[in-house]
């Protein structure tokens, strides 16, 4: 055998051995991928087999989760079936039935593990982790949503605002609206010039009063006075004390204005009799020019208007105040998380450390990008200054359900955060990247935003600020019983406002001042305001102490 042939044979053997080693290594890596089980008590759908992004995440983390969702059940039915069997998946998010899981002892305590998993440890502040500690001293789960890094990047905030149709703004040359006079003067002028909308009477303003949703009627004075949505009071940031907003000067100013608008026919005469569904149906018709409400309440109507090609009838939020010298505070982010539910590890899990490592890895920078943006060069590009963007083809792919079923894996309801990625340049969610969101809009919506120099609808609400430790305070009052003085005061307040605020609005402007004075007299005589405010002050101080701890 000549020397050249010997070398060829040797090289062939090396190639075979190397190939075999690589195959063995790849196979070994594939076999090492851990598979965990998870049950999430929310509606959802299972991923397609061989989902590209799930496989990519598994390559990086060495693990994957097989997820089951609600299937024609409510959370309690699903959770109780697990409790009865005594067997649980590795991960559980119990939604509204989380307390039942806690009572059954279904979760393992997490607090002793956190220091070993830096992404989980840094998922929240120490104070936020502490808020998840239960009365027995243990932390059993972590939030599935609501954690914000950097700042809130939502393109349309879900909270409250004075809403007005885009066609009204377009007609008026895109004015800046700041005060209640600015807002209602524009609505009056437009309604006078356009008494009909698609053959129906144009309605200037609606007020939702149905059941607990009557906050649309009673809480605007809080915003008009320059306070955020603490819900049940305004709180002085310097003195850290609460005060009811029902009788402040801005309240009288607002309801007197509504009295004038009602007499002029700007307010729908049926408004105080509408159910929520009837209210939404009216908005869907496109002939309602404005309202005060939270976006999550009117979103279905907004979506319907878009779906029916009525973009000019959709709404823009404005942070209206009582006067120009009052700074609006509509864009305040909540400091407190939803601590009543979250995702935890069950007592049936045989690999707690591996499960925690998987959760830890899901929060890594690289995996977070895969979960929401996809793979660089395939699902998105990186432009100048590190800004992520998508080409038209990539954008179309991520709007295609078939593509998403095969190529998207967000691991929804597993630990995640909103806001900004660690680079401080890009948003977690592509749809909240200002450039990406703007590119997705119609020419009409771009024209409206361009007129105001904005890229998102949230920009209309002004500068964002982080809420104070007590913000929002209203959850503290939700479980007040009428067997306490402050709880009875809360109930008396609700009943009086539901009865009298509509009466005030329907009162002739000439008689309003006398009617208002009578309302204030009844308010002060029937309601133990001091007990109510004192209890809120206690709640404020409790939250301040917890933050210091």
SVG drawing of the C-alpha trace seen along z (x, -y; Angstrom):
<svg xmlns="http://www.w3.org/2000/svg" viewBox="-83 -81 87 83">
<polyline fill="none" stroke="black" stroke-width="0.4" points="0.0,0.0 1.5,-3.3 1.9,-6.3 -0.8,-8.4 -3.4,-5.6 -2.5,-5.1 -3.0,-8.8 -6.4,-8.7 -7.6,-5.8 -6.4,-7.5 -8.2,-10.7 -11.4,-8.8 -11.2,-7.1 -10.7,-10.4 -13.8,-11.8 -15.9,-8.8 -14.8,-9.0 -15.3,-12.8 -18.7,-12.5 -19.7,-9.8 -18.5,-11.8 -20.4,-14.9 -23.5,-12.8 -23.1,-11.2 -22.6,-14.6 -25.6,-16.1 -27.7,-13.1 -26.5,-13.3 -27.4,-17.0 -30.9,-16.2 -31.4,-13.5 -30.3,-15.8 -33.2,-18.3 -35.4,-18.1 -39.1,-18.1 -41.3,-19.7 -45.0,-19.8 -47.1,-22.9 -50.8,-23.6 -51.9,-27.2 -55.5,-28.0 -56.1,-30.3 -57.5,-29.9 -54.8,-29.0 -53.6,-26.5 -50.8,-24.0 -47.8,-24.6 -47.4,-22.7 -45.0,-19.7 -41.4,-20.8 -42.1,-24.4 -39.0,-26.2 -38.7,-28.7 -39.5,-26.2 -36.6,-24.1 -34.3,-27.1 -35.1,-27.9 -34.6,-24.3 -31.2,-24.3 -30.2,-27.3 -31.8,-26.3 -31.6,-22.5 -35.3,-22.3 -38.8,-22.7 -42.2,-22.8 -45.3,-20.8 -48.2,-23.2 -51.8,-22.4 -54.5,-25.1 -58.1,-25.5 -60.3,-23.3 -64.0,-24.0 -63.4,-24.4 -63.1,-27.3 -59.9,-27.6 -61.6,-26.1 -62.7,-23.0 -59.3,-22.4 -57.5,-23.1 -59.9,-20.9 -59.4,-18.0 -55.7,-18.2 -56.2,-18.6 -58.5,-15.5 -55.9,-13.4 -53.0,-14.7 -50.8,-14.8 -49.7,-18.1 -47.7,-19.2 -44.2,-20.6 -45.4,-24.2 -48.9,-25.6 -50.5,-29.0 -53.8,-28.7 -55.3,-32.1 -58.5,-32.7 -58.1,-29.4 -54.6,-30.0 -55.9,-30.2 -57.3,-26.7 -53.8,-25.5 -52.3,-27.3 -54.8,-25.8 -54.1,-22.3 -50.3,-22.8 -49.6,-22.3 -46.6,-24.7 -43.1,-24.4 -41.6,-27.4 -39.2,-29.3 -37.4,-31.8 -34.5,-29.6 -33.6,-29.0 -33.7,-32.5 -30.1,-33.5 -28.8,-30.7 -30.8,-31.9 -29.8,-35.5 -32.3,-36.2 -35.1,-35.1 -33.6,-37.0 -33.4,-40.2 -36.8,-39.6 -38.3,-41.9 -37.0,-44.1 -36.6,-42.8 -39.7,-44.7 -41.7,-43.2 -40.6,-39.7 -41.6,-40.4 -45.1,-41.4 -45.5,-37.8 -44.7,-36.3 -47.7,-34.7 -48.8,-34.7 -46.8,-31.5 -43.6,-33.2 -43.1,-31.5 -43.1,-32.7 -44.9,-30.2 -45.1,-31.8 -43.9,-34.7 -45.9,-37.0 -46.7,-35.9 -47.2,-39.4 -47.1,-43.0 -43.3,-43.4 -42.0,-46.4 -38.3,-47.1 -37.2,-50.6 -40.6,-52.2 -44.0,-51.2 -43.9,-51.0 -47.6,-50.4 -48.7,-52.1 -52.2,-52.7 -52.4,-52.8 -55.3,-50.9 -56.2,-53.5 -58.6,-56.5 -58.8,-59.5 -61.1,-61.9 -61.6,-60.3 -62.5,-62.1 -63.0,-60.9 -60.3,-61.4 -62.7,-62.9 -63.4,-65.7 -59.7,-66.5 -59.2,-66.4 -62.1,-68.8 -60.7,-71.3 -57.1,-71.1 -55.7,-68.9 -55.9,-71.2 -54.3,-70.7 -56.9,-70.0 -56.0,-70.7 -59.0,-71.9 -62.6,-70.8 -63.6,-73.9 -61.3,-73.1 -62.8,-69.6 -66.5,-70.3 -66.3,-73.5 -64.8,-71.4 -67.5,-68.7 -70.2,-71.3 -68.9,-73.0 -68.5,-69.7 -71.9,-68.4 -73.6,-71.7 -72.0,-71.4 -72.5,-67.6 -75.9,-66.8 -76.1,-63.5 -73.6,-60.6 -74.4,-58.0 -78.1,-58.9 -78.2,-58.7 -78.2,-61.6 -74.7,-62.6 -74.2,-62.1 -71.7,-64.5 -70.9,-62.7 -71.8,-59.5 -71.4,-58.8 -71.3,-55.1 -73.1,-54.6 -73.9,-50.9 -73.3,-49.2 -69.7,-49.2 -68.7,-50.9 -70.1,-54.2 -66.5,-55.3 -66.8,-56.9 -69.4,-59.2 -67.9,-59.9 -64.1,-59.9 -63.2,-62.5 -62.7,-65.3 -59.7,-63.4 -58.0,-63.6 -59.2,-67.2 -57.5,-68.3 -54.2,-66.8 -54.2,-63.5 -53.6,-60.0 -56.1,-57.2 -56.0,-56.2 -59.6,-55.5 -61.2,-56.2 -59.5,-59.5 -56.8,-62.0 -53.6,-61.8 -51.3,-64.7 -47.8,-63.5 -46.2,-65.8 -48.4,-65.0 -49.2,-61.5 -52.8,-62.0 -56.1,-61.1 -59.0,-63.4 -62.3,-62.6 -62.6,-64.3 -66.4,-64.3 -66.8,-67.9 -63.6,-69.6 -63.9,-72.7 -63.0,-70.8 -65.9,-68.4 -68.4,-71.3 -66.8,-72.8 -67.1,-69.5 -70.7,-68.6 -71.8,-72.2 -70.2,-71.9 -72.0,-68.6 -75.3,-70.3 -74.8,-72.9 -73.9,-70.1 -77.0,-68.1 -79.3,-71.2 -77.7,-71.8 -78.3,-68.2 -74.6,-67.3 -75.0,-64.5 -77.1,-61.5 -80.5,-61.8 -80.4,-58.0 -77.0,-57.9 -78.0,-57.2 -80.2,-54.3 -77.7,-52.4 -76.3,-49.0 -72.6,-48.5 -73.5,-46.4 -75.8,-49.1 -73.2,-51.7 -70.6,-49.7 -73.1,-49.2 -73.7,-52.9 -69.9,-53.5 -69.6,-50.8 -72.1,-52.7 -69.6,-55.6 -71.9,-58.5 -70.6,-59.1 -68.0,-61.9 -66.5,-61.5 -66.6,-59.9 -64.5,-59.5 -63.5,-55.9 -60.7,-53.4 -59.4,-52.0 -59.9,-48.4 -63.6,-49.2 -64.0,-50.6 -61.4,-48.6 -63.9,-46.1 -65.8,-49.0 -62.6,-50.6 -61.6,-47.3 -65.0,-46.9 -64.8,-50.4 -61.4,-49.5 -62.7,-46.2 -65.6,-48.0 -63.3,-50.5 -64.3,-53.4 -60.9,-54.6 -62.1,-58.2 -64.6,-57.2 -61.9,-55.7 -60.7,-57.6 -57.7,-59.5 -57.0,-59.9 -56.5,-63.4 -55.3,-64.2 -57.9,-66.9 -57.6,-69.1 -59.8,-71.7 -57.5,-74.6 -54.2,-75.2 -52.2,-75.7 -52.9,-72.1 -50.4,-69.5 -52.1,-66.3 -51.2,-63.0 -52.9,-60.3 -49.8,-58.4 -48.9,-57.0 -47.6,-53.4 -48.6,-51.1 -45.9,-50.2 -47.9,-47.3 -48.2,-43.9 -51.0,-41.4 -49.9,-39.2 -52.9,-36.9 -51.7,-34.7 -48.6,-33.6 -46.6,-30.6 -45.1,-28.2 -43.4,-24.8 -45.6,-22.0 -44.8,-19.5 -45.0,-16.8 -41.9,-18.2 -39.0,-15.7 -36.4,-18.2 -36.9,-21.5 -33.4,-22.8 -33.9,-22.0 -37.3,-23.7 -35.9,-26.8 -33.0,-26.9 -35.5,-26.8 -37.4,-29.7 -34.2,-31.5 -33.0,-30.9 -36.4,-32.1 -35.5,-35.5 -32.1,-35.7 -31.5,-38.5 -31.0,-36.0 -34.1,-33.9 -36.3,-37.0 -35.4,-38.2 -36.3,-34.7 -39.6,-34.7 -40.8,-38.0 -38.7,-39.1 -37.6,-35.7 -34.2,-35.0 -32.0,-37.8 -31.7,-37.7 -34.8,-35.5 -37.5,-37.3 -35.9,-40.8 -32.9,-42.9 -30.7,-45.2 -30.3,-48.7 -28.2,-51.7 -27.5,-52.2 -28.7,-48.7 -32.4,-49.4 -34.4,-46.3 -36.8,-46.4 -38.6,-44.0 -38.8,-44.0 -42.2,-44.0 -41.8,-40.2 -40.9,-39.6 -43.8,-41.8 -46.2,-39.9 -44.9,-36.6 -45.6,-37.7 -49.1,-38.7 -49.7,-35.2 -51.3,-32.7 -49.9,-29.7 -46.4,-31.1 -46.8,-31.8 -48.0,-28.3 -44.8,-26.9 -42.3,-29.7 -43.4,-31.5 -43.0,-30.4 -43.5,-33.1 -44.0,-30.8 -47.0,-32.9 -47.8,-33.1 -44.2,-32.0 -42.1,-34.7 -41.6,-37.6 -41.4,-41.4 -42.6,-44.3 -41.0,-47.6 -37.4,-47.6 -34.8,-44.9 -31.5,-45.2 -29.9,-47.1 -32.1,-50.1 -32.7,-50.6 -35.4,-48.1 -38.8,-47.2 -39.6,-43.7 -42.6,-43.5 -42.0,-44.3 -45.5,-45.9 -44.4,-48.5 -41.3,-49.5 -42.3,-53.0 -40.9,-52.5 -42.4,-49.1 -45.8,-50.2 -45.8,-53.3 -44.9,-51.2 -47.9,-49.0 -50.5,-51.8 -52.7,-53.0 -52.1,-56.2 -55.0,-57.8 -53.7,-57.0 -50.2,-58.1 -51.6,-61.4 -53.2,-62.0 -50.0,-61.1 -47.9,-63.2 -50.1,-66.2 -49.2,-66.0 -45.6,-64.9 -46.2,-61.5 -45.5,-57.9 -48.0,-56.2 -51.3,-57.0 -49.8,-56.8 -47.8,-59.9 -51.0,-62.0 -51.1,-61.3 -47.9,-63.1 -44.9,-62.1 -44.9,-58.9 -44.1,-58.7 -43.8,-55.8 -46.6,-55.7 -46.0,-56.3 -45.7,-53.3 -49.4,-53.5 -50.5,-53.8 -53.2,-52.8 -54.8,-52.9 -58.3,-51.7 -57.6,-47.9 -57.1,-48.6 -60.8,-49.6 -62.2,-46.8 -62.9,-44.5 -64.1,-47.1 -67.3,-45.7 -70.2,-47.9 -69.7,-46.7 -67.0,-49.3 -67.5,-53.1 -65.2,-53.5 -66.8,-50.7 -70.2,-52.1 -69.0,-55.5 -67.7,-54.0 -71.2,-52.4 -73.0,-55.6 -70.8,-57.5 -71.5,-55.2 -75.3,-55.3 -75.4,-59.1 -73.3,-59.6 -75.3,-57.1 -78.5,-58.9 -77.4,-62.5 -74.7,-62.9 -77.2,-62.2 -79.7,-64.6 -77.1,-67.3 -76.2,-66.9 -79.9,-67.0 -80.5,-70.1 -80.9,-73.4 -77.6,-75.4 -79.6,-78.3 -80.5,-76.1 -77.2,-74.1 -75.5,-76.1 -78.4,-75.6 -78.6,-71.9 -74.9,-71.5 -75.0,-73.1 -77.8,-70.8 -75.8,-67.8 -72.7,-68.8 -74.8,-69.3 -76.3,-65.8 -72.8,-64.4 -71.3,-65.8 -74.3,-64.9 -74.8,-61.4 -71.2,-60.2 -68.6,-59.8 -65.8,-61.3 -63.4,-61.5 -63.5,-57.8 -63.1,-57.0 -60.1,-59.3 -58.5,-58.2 -58.6,-54.5 -57.1,-55.4 -54.3,-57.3 -53.6,-54.1 -53.4,-52.1 -51.0,-54.7 -48.7,-54.5 -48.8,-50.7 -47.6,-50.7 -44.9,-53.2 -43.6,-51.0 -43.7,-47.9 -41.7,-49.7 -39.1,-50.8 -38.7,-47.2"/>
</svg>
